Amino acid sequence: MADRPAGVTVTVGPLYRADAADCAELERLLFAEDDPWSAGAFRDELAAGHFYLAARQRSADGERLIGYGGLAVVASPPAAEAEIHTIGVHPDQQGRGIGRRLLTGLLEHADQLRATVFLEVRTDNEAALELYRAAGFERLGIRRNYYRPSGADAYTMRRRPAIGISPR
């Protein structure tokens, strides 16, 4: 895991409507080839009441958004289901456990509802696949040409409720 400079902290907490433009900028950086979400899409997700988290880096120079993750509850208890809609971490912050912290927060929320969680992930995203496997997700199938416009395939994955994620 990469070292963090002294005096720099990373916190994970709620994503706010005011973060939408920063999220969209990060989306363009991370997912340029696959129709990145706009600021309006993030605002719509929050307005719909979906559960979103932000990772923020604080230093003497100020604060910046370095990651985000979102979960939508699509079926209520007792047979609750949720979908992870997105997780993104700034490239210069990847490999520091920030994605794991965001995922853990989303899964803790889902576990409170005893929800089974589903997601799609690019078949060539080895880092994300390893993160999801470590969190207890299993592959269910494949969606051909799922991501647009790149045409990349996606695995569908599922995690049953109350399966822990090992800390790093």
N, C-alpha and C positions, 0 to 999 in steps of 0.2 A: 504494500500500500504506500502511496506517495506521501511524503512529509508535507505538513501544513506549516507555513511560516509562523514564527512566534507572533503572538498578538492578534491572530486571526481565529475567529470562531465561526462555526456553522451551526445555525439553528434551523429546526423544522417546526413549522406552525401553519396556521391557516393561510390559504391563498385568498387575496382580496381582489375585488373588482379593479382597483387601481393598479394591480399587477399585470393586467391583461396585455398591455402593449409590450412589456418586458418578456412575457411568455411568448407572444407572437414573434418577437425578434429572435428569441432562443429557438423556437420552432423552425424559423427560416434557416438558421445555422445548422440545426441537427437534421432536418428532414426536407431539405431543399428539393430533392428529387421525387418526393412523394406528397405533394400538395399540402404543405404545412398549414396548420390552423391559423386563422386570423385572430386579432384581438377580440373581434366580435364573437367568434366561436367560444373563446374562453369566458367572455362575459355571459353568453347564453348558457353555458354549462353551470356557472355559478348561480345565475338567475333561476335555473331549473331546480336548484337545491342540491346539486351533486356535491360530494365530499372531495374537496381539493386541498392539497398541502403545497407549501412552498419551502424550498431550502434557500436560506439567505446567508451570505457570507458577510461578516462584520469585521472591520479592521479600523485602524486609526484613520484611514482614508474615507470611511463611510460604509454603506451597506449596499449590496447588490444581490439581485435574484440570480441564483445559480442553478436552480432546479425546480421542478414541479411534478406533481402526480395527481391523477384524478380517478375517482371511483363513482360509478352510478349504481344505485340500488334499483334493480329492475323488477323484483318480486319481493313481497313482504313476508315476514315470518308467518307461519312456521316453516314454510318452504322457501326461505329467502334466497335470492340470487343477486349477485352484483357483477359488474363488469369493470375491469380496469380500462379506462379510456385512453390514458396516456401517462407516460413517465418520461421525463427528459432531464438530463444533467449537462451543463456546459462542458464542452470538450476539455477545457483546461482544468476541470474539477473531477473528471471521470477517474475511477480507480481509487477513490478515497472513501468509499462506503456511503456516499450520499444517496445514490439510487437505492441501496439496501435500506437506508433509514426512511426514505419516502415510501418504499414498498411496505416496510414494516408498519408504518403509520396507517396506510390504507387497509392492510390486512387486519390490524387491530380493530379498526372501525367495522369491517365486515364480520369479524368474529363476535363482536358485541351483538350482532343481529343473527349470529349463527348462519351466515350466508355462504353458500358455495360461490366461488369467484371464478369468472371466466376472463380470458383475454386472447388477443391475437398478437403474434410477434413474428417479425421477419425471420424466415428460415436461415438467413445468413448472419443474424445478429448473435454471435456466440456469447458475448458478455451478458446480454439480456437473458438468453436461454439458460445459462448457468445460474444466474441470479434467481430465475423463476423455479428452476429445478431445486435449488437449495431451499426455497421457500415452500416446497411441497407441491408444486404444480406438476401435472402430468399432461403429456401430449395426447390430444384426442383425435386430431385429424389435420388436414391441410386444406387451405383455401388457395387455389391457383389464381395467380394474377390479382391478388387481393389489393395490393398497394398501387395507387395510381398517381402519376402517370408511369412510374417505373415498370410496373408489371411484376414486381417482386411477389413471391409467394409468402404466405403466412401460415404458421402453425396455430391451431386453436388449442388452448390449454385450459385446464381446470384445477382448482384447489378446493378441497372440501374444508368446512369450517374447523377452527380450533387446532390447526396444525401449526406449530410454532416455526419461526424462522430463526436460525442460529445466528447469534451476534458475532460480529468480527471486530 
